């Protein structure tokens, strides 16, 4: 069985991200065991971000924060850069890849990889004021990324969702050509999102 090769299938990555966030929040408090973080950290400016699989993890972490409501966490923004999302109906290759990632535990209709399967009430629980979704228009995942923004906007969620599309580029193009004008615009868009403009 091919999926047996996955040593740490999902939801391990989500659990690890949750543990990391809890550590940061605990150690950002003044008088904590991590002086640099307690001196320089500002939990009122918390952003979650990731590209590709990291974007998937950032989304799922944000949703878990909303469900758990521990630590009184409020996320200022979530940046999803060409995130790895699928839908219920995908190519056989995409279905096999997802089955490998999660050791066959969840189908492509599961909210872990298909956020459009979330209820409107679940979307409204997203504890972020803003979401940035970047899509490279030649990315085969683009339709699922766009559907995410449509579902979020249509849910009654109280924040702002921004869709930024880069024409003529494939999945996470910005990682392989950091000096290109399009990658520079992508980075400027992300920086403006974090800086609040």
Backbone as CSV, one residue per row, in Angstrom:
resi,resn,N_x,N_y,N_z,CA_x,CA_y,CA_z,C_x,C_y,C_z
1,UNK,0.850,-1.181,0.000,0.000,0.000,0.000,0.894,1.242,0.000
2,UNK,0.727,2.112,-0.982,1.576,3.292,-1.132,1.457,4.241,0.052
3,UNK,0.274,4.390,0.612,0.085,5.354,1.693,0.806,4.952,2.976
4,UNK,1.221,3.681,3.083,1.942,3.245,4.276,3.307,3.913,4.377
5,UNK,3.795,4.490,3.267,5.102,5.141,3.273,5.081,6.478,4.009
6,UNK,3.923,7.022,4.257,3.836,8.304,4.952,4.053,8.069,6.436
7,UNK,5.149,8.601,6.939,5.482,8.377,8.346,4.583,9.175,9.284
8,UNK,4.255,10.395,8.882,3.435,11.272,9.725,2.301,11.866,8.888
9,UNK,1.260,11.083,8.582,0.174,11.593,7.736,-0.659,12.641,8.474
10,UNK,-1.414,13.385,7.681,-2.327,14.353,8.294,-3.275,13.623,9.233
11,UNK,-3.613,14.222,10.336,-3.492,15.633,10.684,-2.239,16.008,11.483
12,UNK,-1.169,15.221,11.408,0.039,15.506,12.189,0.561,16.919,11.949
13,UNK,0.620,17.364,10.691,1.127,18.713,10.402,0.254,19.783,11.049
14,UNK,-1.053,19.567,11.077,-1.957,20.528,11.715,-1.734,20.549,13.230
15,UNK,-1.542,19.387,13.809,-1.286,19.307,15.254,0.043,19.971,15.610
16,UNK,1.062,19.779,14.768,2.361,20.414,15.001,2.247,21.935,14.912
17,UNK,1.495,22.424,13.935,1.297,23.870,13.796,0.560,24.429,15.010
18,UNK,-0.418,23.690,15.509,-1.162,24.103,16.697,-0.228,24.197,17.902
19,UNK,0.628,23.199,18.071,1.581,23.201,19.190,2.552,24.373,19.065
20,UNK,3.001,24.669,17.851,3.918,25.794,17.646,3.242,27.123,17.975
21,UNK,1.997,27.293,17.541,1.269,28.524,17.843,1.060,28.674,19.346
22,UNK,0.689,27.594,20.015,0.499,27.644,21.472,1.797,28.037,22.166
23,UNK,2.926,27.504,21.691,4.227,27.848,22.279,4.526,29.334,22.094
24,UNK,4.306,29.839,20.887,4.570,31.258,20.618,3.710,32.134,21.519
25,UNK,2.425,31.828,21.611,1.529,32.650,22.427,1.906,32.602,23.900
26,UNK,2.265,31.431,24.377,2.669,31.291,25.778,3.956,32.060,26.055
27,UNK,4.892,31.999,25.134,6.194,32.621,25.341,6.244,34.086,24.942
28,UNK,5.174,34.606,24.359,5.113,36.025,24.021,4.647,36.862,25.211
29,UNK,4.161,36.203,26.242,3.703,36.932,27.436,4.904,37.470,28.204
30,UNK,4.757,38.651,28.747,5.841,39.244,29.534,6.139,38.376,30.743
31,UNK,7.418,38.213,31.019,7.832,37.407,32.153,7.876,35.928,31.843
32,UNK,7.761,35.575,30.562,7.778,34.162,30.187,9.208,33.650,30.118
33,UNK,9.344,32.403,29.740,10.657,31.785,29.650,11.434,32.161,28.406
34,UNK,10.874,32.949,27.520,11.540,33.338,26.278,11.630,34.859,26.227
35,UNK,12.678,35.455,26.818,12.755,36.913,26.960,12.674,37.686,25.640
36,UNK,13.361,37.209,24.591,13.342,37.946,23.333,11.919,38.034,22.799
37,UNK,11.214,36.925,22.810,9.853,36.896,22.285,8.913,37.731,23.147
38,UNK,9.071,37.663,24.458,8.184,38.454,25.318,8.468,39.949,25.179
39,UNK,9.715,40.307,24.834,10.066,41.715,24.657,9.632,42.245,23.287
40,UNK,9.791,41.445,22.243,9.565,41.920,20.882,8.286,41.395,20.234
41,UNK,7.718,40.338,20.763,6.510,39.768,20.167,5.286,40.621,20.443
42,UNK,4.380,40.659,19.497,3.140,41.418,19.646,1.990,40.531,19.181
43,UNK,1.363,39.847,20.117,0.310,38.898,19.750,-0.942,39.591,19.213
44,UNK,-1.006,40.914,19.295,-2.142,41.620,18.694,-1.949,41.790,17.185
45,UNK,-0.752,41.452,16.691,-0.464,41.533,15.249,-0.142,40.150,14.689
46,UNK,-0.924,39.171,15.066,-0.677,37.793,14.668,-1.192,37.533,13.252
47,UNK,-0.287,37.070,12.392,-0.626,36.668,11.033,-0.236,35.215,10.854
48,UNK,-1.012,34.496,10.098,-0.673,33.142,9.678,-0.500,33.186,8.169
49,UNK,0.516,32.512,7.669,0.768,32.527,6.231,1.459,31.246,5.809
50,UNK,1.288,30.907,4.548,1.987,29.763,3.991,1.736,29.657,2.506
51,UNK,2.688,29.008,1.821,2.505,28.756,0.398,2.329,27.262,0.165
52,UNK,1.536,26.925,-0.833,1.245,25.551,-1.218,0.714,24.767,-0.011
53,UNK,1.399,23.694,0.391,0.939,22.918,1.555,0.930,23.780,2.812
54,UNK,1.864,24.724,2.895,1.892,25.640,4.037,0.658,26.528,4.092
55,UNK,0.120,26.890,2.927,-1.129,27.645,2.888,-2.294,26.820,3.397
56,UNK,-2.289,25.549,3.047,-3.307,24.631,3.558,-3.209,24.547,5.078
57,UNK,-1.994,24.419,5.585,-1.789,24.333,7.035,-2.219,25.632,7.712
58,UNK,-1.860,26.784,7.131,-2.246,28.075,7.718,-3.768,28.195,7.802
59,UNK,-4.467,27.793,6.740,-5.937,27.834,6.764,-6.482,26.935,7.868
60,UNK,-6.015,25.690,7.912,-6.541,24.744,8.902,-6.196,25.163,10.325
61,UNK,-5.042,25.785,10.522,-4.682,26.300,11.842,-5.623,27.440,12.234
62,UNK,-5.887,28.346,11.300,-6.803,29.455,11.595,-8.190,28.939,11.962
63,UNK,-8.668,27.950,11.226,-9.987,27.391,11.535,-9.988,26.722,12.909
64,UNK,-8.900,26.069,13.256,-8.814,25.418,14.570,-8.794,26.456,15.685
65,UNK,-8.101,27.564,15.464,-8.107,28.645,16.458,-9.544,29.104,16.691
66,UNK,-10.313,29.261,15.620,-11.711,29.673,15.749,-12.568,28.662,16.478
67,UNK,-12.296,27.382,16.266,-13.076,26.330,16.922,-12.698,26.181,18.388
68,UNK,-11.416,26.234,18.684,-10.929,25.986,20.046,-11.097,27.209,20.946
69,UNK,-10.912,28.382,20.380,-11.018,29.646,21.106,-10.228,29.646,22.410
70,UNK,-9.038,29.051,22.345,-8.152,29.065,23.504,-7.249,30.291,23.440
71,UNK,-6.742,30.697,24.540,-5.781,31.793,24.654,-6.370,33.144,24.234
72,UNK,-7.650,33.231,23.904,-8.232,34.486,23.439,-7.568,34.995,22.173
73,UNK,-7.168,34.086,21.295,-6.408,34.441,20.106,-7.306,35.102,19.069
74,UNK,-6.837,36.193,18.542,-7.472,36.851,17.400,-6.386,37.000,16.347
75,UNK,-6.641,36.477,15.189,-5.671,36.535,14.102,-5.956,37.780,13.277
76,UNK,-4.934,38.587,13.079,-5.123,39.807,12.306,-5.311,39.499,10.823
77,UNK,-4.589,38.501,10.336,-4.722,38.161,8.926,-4.190,36.782,8.613
78,UNK,-4.695,36.226,7.520,-4.242,34.935,7.014,-3.879,35.136,5.548
79,UNK,-2.633,34.816,5.197,-2.165,34.934,3.816,-1.959,33.536,3.249
80,UNK,-2.716,33.216,2.230,-2.669,31.904,1.592,-2.092,32.088,0.189
81,UNK,-0.854,31.675,0.019,-0.124,31.902,-1.219,-0.147,30.630,-2.068
82,UNK,-0.971,30.622,-3.089,-1.149,29.442,-3.953,-1.340,28.178,-3.113
83,UNK,-2.293,28.178,-2.190,-2.433,27.055,-1.261,-2.883,25.763,-1.937
84,UNK,-2.536,24.672,-1.303,-2.904,23.342,-1.786,-4.310,23.017,-1.300
85,UNK,-5.276,23.293,-2.156,-6.660,22.913,-1.921,-7.142,22.116,-3.124
86,UNK,-8.058,21.223,-2.880,-8.691,20.438,-3.935,-10.197,20.574,-3.791
87,UNK,-10.918,19.843,-4.594,-12.368,19.786,-4.513,-12.799,18.333,-4.506
88,UNK,-14.066,18.123,-4.444,-14.591,16.752,-4.393,-14.218,15.977,-5.659
89,UNK,-14.250,16.628,-6.801,-13.983,15.947,-8.072,-12.665,16.448,-8.646
90,UNK,-11.659,15.601,-8.603,-10.321,15.951,-9.085,-9.801,14.830,-9.981
91,UNK,-8.664,15.070,-10.588,-8.057,14.049,-11.444,-7.631,12.850,-10.599
92,UNK,-7.526,11.683,-11.214,-7.062,10.509,-10.463,-5.683,10.725,-9.824
93,UNK,-4.801,11.455,-10.516,-3.476,11.725,-9.954,-3.547,12.581,-8.699
94,UNK,-4.395,13.613,-8.726,-4.556,14.470,-7.548,-5.182,13.694,-6.403
95,UNK,-6.119,12.824,-6.735,-6.757,12.009,-5.698,-5.743,11.051,-5.058
96,UNK,-4.878,10.443,-5.872,-3.838,9.553,-5.334,-2.866,10.324,-4.449
97,UNK,-2.462,11.518,-4.904,-1.522,12.326,-4.112,-2.122,12.664,-2.751
98,UNK,-3.380,13.099,-2.742,-4.031,13.429,-1.478,-4.154,12.188,-0.598
99,UNK,-4.503,11.065,-1.194,-4.593,9.816,-0.438,-3.272,9.447,0.209
100,UNK,-2.176,9.731,-0.476,-0.845,9.479,0.073,-0.559,10.414,1.249
101,UNK,-0.873,11.697,1.072,-0.604,12.707,2.100,-1.327,12.386,3.405
102,UNK,-2.548,11.909,3.299,-3.346,11.655,4.510,-3.498,10.168,4.810
103,UNK,-2.679,9.338,4.168,-2.712,7.882,4.373,-4.108,7.305,4.156
104,UNK,-4.834,7.891,3.207,-6.151,7.373,2.862,-7.243,7.627,3.883
105,UNK,-6.972,8.439,4.879,-7.950,8.686,5.952,-9.099,9.599,5.539
106,UNK,-8.842,10.509,4.602,-9.835,11.521,4.243,-9.930,11.612,2.727
107,UNK,-11.132,11.727,2.210,-11.320,11.903,0.781,-11.132,13.351,0.374
108,UNK,-11.202,13.606,-0.929,-11.007,14.970,-1.425,-12.196,15.879,-1.123
109,UNK,-13.245,15.338,-0.559,-14.364,16.164,-0.115,-14.224,16.621,1.325
110,UNK,-13.150,16.217,1.993,-12.947,16.570,3.402,-12.492,18.028,3.524
111,UNK,-12.974,18.754,4.533,-12.586,20.154,4.704,-11.084,20.399,4.863
112,UNK,-10.308,19.395,5.247,-8.857,19.599,5.331,-8.288,20.056,3.988
113,UNK,-8.777,19.501,2.910,-8.250,19.827,1.586,-9.283,20.530,0.712
114,UNK,-10.528,20.499,1.125,-11.619,21.107,0.374,-12.409,22.023,1.305
115,UNK,-11.878,23.223,1.565,-12.567,24.118,2.499,-13.979,24.492,2.080
116,UNK,-14.315,24.345,0.801,-15.682,24.678,0.394,-16.691,23.707,0.991
117,UNK,-16.215,22.617,1.580,-17.105,21.678,2.275,-17.511,22.189,3.660
118,UNK,-16.872,23.263,4.116,-17.223,23.847,5.414,-18.606,24.486,5.354
119,UNK,-19.299,24.472,6.466,-20.585,25.165,6.553,-20.352,26.667,6.668
120,UNK,-21.366,27.440,6.350,-21.264,28.893,6.499,-20.951,29.257,7.945
121,UNK,-21.529,28.532,8.891,-21.259,28.803,10.311,-19.787,28.573,10.640
122,UNK,-19.188,27.542,10.066,-17.761,27.289,10.306,-16.915,28.422,9.735
123,UNK,-17.235,28.876,8.520,-16.507,30.003,7.931,-16.625,31.246,8.811
124,UNK,-17.810,31.488,9.335,-18.001,32.683,10.175,-17.173,32.608,11.448
125,UNK,-16.740,31.417,11.834,-15.888,31.255,13.007,-14.423,31.548,12.752
126,UNK,-14.058,31.843,11.503,-12.669,32.171,11.187,-12.278,33.433,11.946
127,UNK,-11.329,33.338,12.894,-11.018,34.469,13.766,-9.976,35.413,13.173
128,UNK,-10.193,35.838,11.957,-9.256,36.749,11.299,-10.038,37.908,10.705
129,UNK,-9.413,39.065,10.714,-10.055,40.238,10.140,-9.912,40.279,8.623
130,UNK,-8.821,39.670,8.117,-8.544,39.735,6.681,-7.929,38.424,6.191
131,UNK,-8.197,38.119,4.941,-7.583,36.969,4.273,-7.086,37.432,2.909
132,UNK,-5.859,37.064,2.589,-5.296,37.283,1.259,-5.123,35.925,0.599
133,UNK,-5.687,35.765,-0.575,-5.524,34.551,-1.375,-4.782,34.937,-2.640
134,UNK,-3.609,34.328,-2.871,-2.931,34.548,-4.138,-3.116,33.321,-5.014
135,UNK,-3.332,33.589,-6.298,-3.573,32.536,-7.281,-2.689,32.813,-8.492
136,UNK,-1.936,31.827,-8.909,-1.198,31.901,-10.169,-2.115,31.312,-11.230
137,UNK,-2.425,32.085,-12.269,-3.536,31.678,-13.141,-3.276,30.430,-13.983
138,UNK,-2.041,29.937,-14.033,-1.778,28.675,-14.725,-1.648,27.503,-13.750
139,UNK,-1.957,27.738,-12.501,-1.922,26.702,-11.465,-3.190,25.856,-11.578
140,UNK,-3.044,24.540,-11.655,-4.213,23.659,-11.727,-5.062,23.731,-10.461
141,UNK,-4.502,24.257,-9.379,-5.261,24.399,-8.137,-6.073,25.697,-8.100
142,UNK,-5.871,26.563,-9.087,-6.525,27.866,-9.118,-8.031,27.842,-8.920
143,UNK,-8.769,26.955,-9.588,-10.220,26.943,-9.385,-10.616,26.666,-7.934
144,UNK,-9.852,25.836,-7.247,-10.157,25.532,-5.845,-9.811,26.722,-4.945
145,UNK,-8.743,27.442,-5.303,-8.356,28.627,-4.538,-9.400,29.735,-4.697
146,UNK,-9.880,29.911,-5.910,-10.929,30.914,-6.157,-12.234,30.525,-5.456
147,UNK,-12.546,29.237,-5.464,-13.764,28.759,-4.793,-13.694,29.032,-3.293
148,UNK,-12.498,28.969,-2.722,-12.289,29.282,-1.307,-12.757,30.711,-1.028
149,UNK,-12.285,31.648,-1.837,-12.641,33.057,-1.636,-14.147,33.250,-1.801
150,UNK,-14.726,32.619,-2.804,-16.179,32.727,-3.010,-16.947,32.189,-1.804
151,UNK,-16.520,31.033,-1.286,-17.203,30.440,-0.126,-17.059,31.323,1.106
152,UNK,-15.870,31.859,1.312,-15.630,32.724,2.466,-16.492,33.979,2.379
153,UNK,-16.474,34.627,1.227,-17.269,35.846,1.045,-18.767,35.571,1.159
154,UNK,-19.214,34.417,0.708,-20.638,34.095,0.728,-21.150,33.567,2.055
155,UNK,-20.264,33.395,3.022,-20.650,32.768,4.292,-21.226,33.730,5.322
156,UNK,-21.043,35.028,5.098,-21.431,35.988,6.119,-20.309,36.279,7.100
157,UNK,-19.112,35.763,6.821,-17.930,36.054,7.639,-17.718,37.560,7.668
158,UNK,-17.314,38.105,8.785,-17.247,39.547,8.961,-15.977,40.227,8.511
159,UNK,-15.048,39.504,7.911,-13.782,40.113,7.504,-13.744,40.459,6.027
160,UNK,-12.527,40.825,5.576,-12.304,41.166,4.170,-11.416,40.118,3.521
161,UNK,-11.838,39.624,2.373,-11.044,38.656,1.612,-10.564,39.321,0.329
162,UNK,-9.262,39.212,0.079,-8.686,39.777,-1.142,-8.147,38.648,-2.000
163,UNK,-8.473,38.682,-3.276,-7.969,37.722,-4.250,-6.955,38.442,-5.126
164,UNK,-5.730,37.933,-5.163,-4.669,38.507,-5.996,-4.247,37.452,-7.011
165,UNK,-4.441,37.740,-8.291,-4.149,36.784,-9.355,-2.936,37.253,-10.146
166,UNK,-1.981,36.350,-10.343,-0.817,36.630,-11.174,-1.012,35.931,-12.517
167,UNK,-1.083,36.697,-13.604,-1.282,36.079,-14.915,-0.011,35.407,-15.442
168,UNK,-0.220,34.336,-16.208,0.874,33.696,-16.926,1.860,32.916,-16.084
169,UNK,1.480,32.533,-14.869,2.414,31.836,-13.985,1.783,30.567,-13.424
170,UNK,2.651,29.607,-13.075,2.219,28.352,-12.486,2.365,28.365,-10.973
171,UNK,2.047,27.242,-10.380,2.003,27.075,-8.927,3.290,27.547,-8.242
172,UNK,3.147,28.480,-7.325,4.246,29.005,-6.492,5.459,29.430,-7.313
173,UNK,5.213,30.015,-8.469,6.284,30.498,-9.349,7.265,31.411,-8.615
174,UNK,6.771,32.153,-7.648,7.556,33.170,-6.944,8.692,32.571,-6.131
175,UNK,8.633,31.292,-5.830,9.701,30.657,-5.056,10.937,30.384,-5.898
176,UNK,10.764,30.214,-7.201,11.874,29.856,-8.080,12.465,31.026,-8.837
177,UNK,11.848,32.178,-8.762,12.321,33.340,-9.503,12.038,34.595,-8.689
178,UNK,12.707,34.710,-7.566,12.430,35.793,-6.616,12.666,37.185,-7.185
179,UNK,13.545,37.292,-8.189,13.893,38.606,-8.731,13.007,39.047,-9.892
180,UNK,12.056,38.218,-10.286,11.199,38.598,-11.413,10.246,39.718,-10.995
181,UNK,9.836,40.552,-11.954,8.885,41.620,-11.630,7.573,41.090,-11.029
182,UNK,7.093,39.954,-11.525,5.842,39.411,-10.990,6.024,38.921,-9.555
183,UNK,7.170,38.309,-9.265,7.439,37.876,-7.887,7.575,39.088,-6.971
184,UNK,8.187,40.156,-7.472,8.322,41.381,-6.674,6.951,41.977,-6.365
185,UNK,6.044,41.964,-7.343,4.682,42.460,-7.099,3.945,41.568,-6.103
186,UNK,4.171,40.270,-6.216,3.564,39.312,-5.293,4.021,39.624,-3.870
187,UNK,5.332,39.825,-3.690,5.875,40.133,-2.360,5.363,41.482,-1.865
188,UNK,5.268,42.465,-2.757,4.749,43.779,-2.362,3.289,43.672,-1.919
189,UNK,2.521,42.823,-2.580,1.120,42.608,-2.204,1.033,41.982,-0.820
190,UNK,1.882,40.999,-0.565,1.913,40.360,0.753,2.329,41.362,1.829
191,UNK,3.364,42.161,1.555,3.827,43.159,2.531,2.734,44.186,2.826
192,UNK,2.044,44.643,1.786,0.961,45.613,1.989,-0.168,44.997,2.807
193,UNK,-0.450,43.728,2.569,-1.484,43.031,3.338,-1.117,43.007,4.820
194,UNK,0.116,42.660,5.114,0.555,42.596,6.509,0.599,43.983,7.136
195,UNK,1.005,44.972,6.365,1.090,46.335,6.887,-0.257,47.044,6.937
196,UNK,-1.291,46.401,6.441,-2.640,46.936,6.610,-3.157,47.825,5.519
197,UNK,-2.461,47.921,4.385,-2.976,48.795,3.319,-3.646,48.003,2.229
